[in-house]
Amino acid sequence: MVFSNNTLPFALLGFLFGIIFVSDGWLSYQGPDQSFSKSPKVRGLLYILGGGVISLIGELTQEANVEKASAISVYTLFVTLSIILGLVVLVLYSALVSFKRLREVSREESLIETAIEVLPFIAVAIQEGNKKFIEELEQELIPQNIQQRNDIIEFTARAYNNLCEYQFNNLKECHNFEEFVEEYLEEFIQIFLDNSLVNYRACLYFLDKEQDKLLFFTGYTTLTTPFSKEDLPNKNSLAGYAIRNPFVAHFYSTFQTSSSLPFVHRSNHKKYKTVAICAVKHPTLDHSSFPNMALCVDCIHGKHKAFGDLSYISKIIVLLSIVFANALTLMDINDKAIKQYIVSRR
């Protein structure tokens, strides 16, 4: 095979046809009954390596005064190289997309386990194209989505049923609210984050408006990682920021080098590397005696591994904050009662 300036156009032509072949095969899917003989990949390959293009090259070599065998060899080489390159790109694309999607809903599995689950999706992407690849991936996620929906329904139904029992029995003191909070903080972590209960902890802070600082109310954690229970500044803390910006879960990692959020930077030496905070505020009630509180969830992992599917967990955290806001309302607990209860335990 002789490669020269005269054969360069045939190399470019081969590269172009190879990319077109891979793109057409990736986007073409005729359904489950597609036969081998009718496959767009087979038809495309026969065209670019068969009589269609090769005969055209024969005519071009005569006009360009190029040896036909060299032109065909260069063309075939670059068709092959471009097809291999295209397939490598498709493998990387399908692997990364499927890995990311599966990791969002399988954070408790190891990276190796998730990587193994990715392999069948790569095969589907290469054999049957983009449409079938997306369909298979979405189909794989449906059972997880159904489980997430069922978990939410069961969790909220049990919480509000429990609240009805509290109201029926006229249990309105702060210690009842504390008992309710501790129970559902534990359930929240176990159901939605980590059933081993060792990687997360959660608590509530109360905003003392007179002193303009946040007081620790209660929380759930393992025995090996107790809360410091130290007061937090209102203006320069993430909890204070969350109270001023309710109905949104705010995430922060100690690995962040900078942040637009106006709060005190946490030390990297802490065991818990990532925090999610949401204001505890009723979505419809807004009266001055209603306690301002913040729900804080800490995780030992960095931001990218901490909460899995952030969109889903954000909604659950906001939902939990509304559950606690409803509990405050149903138990008729106000600012003064919360503060007195906190002070009495110090």
HELIX and SHEET records of a PDB file:
HELIX    1   1 LEU A    8  LEU A   27  1                                  20    
HELIX    2   2 PRO A   40  LEU A   49  1                                  10    
HELIX    3   3 GLY A   51  ALA A   64  1                                  14    
HELIX    4   4 LYS A   68  VAL A  105  1                                  38    
HELIX    5   5 LEU A  111  PHE A  168  1                                  58    
HELIX    6   6 CYS A  174  PHE A  188  1                                  15    
HELIX    7   7 ILE A  189  LEU A  193  3                                   5    
HELIX    8   8 LEU A  238  ARG A  244  1                                   7    
HELIX    9   9 LYS A  303  ALA A  306  1                                   4    
HELIX   10  10 LEU A  310  LEU A  330  1                                  21    
HELIX   11  11 ASP A  335  SER A  344  1                                  10    
SHEET    1   A 6 LEU A 232  PRO A 233  0                                        
SHEET    2   A 6 LYS A 213  TYR A 220 -1                                        
SHEET    3   A 6 TYR A 200  ASP A 208 -1                                        
SHEET    4   A 6 MET A 293  CYS A 299 -1                                        
SHEET    5   A 6 THR A 274  VAL A 280 -1                                        
SHEET    6   A 6 HIS A 250  SER A 253 -1                                        
END                                                                             
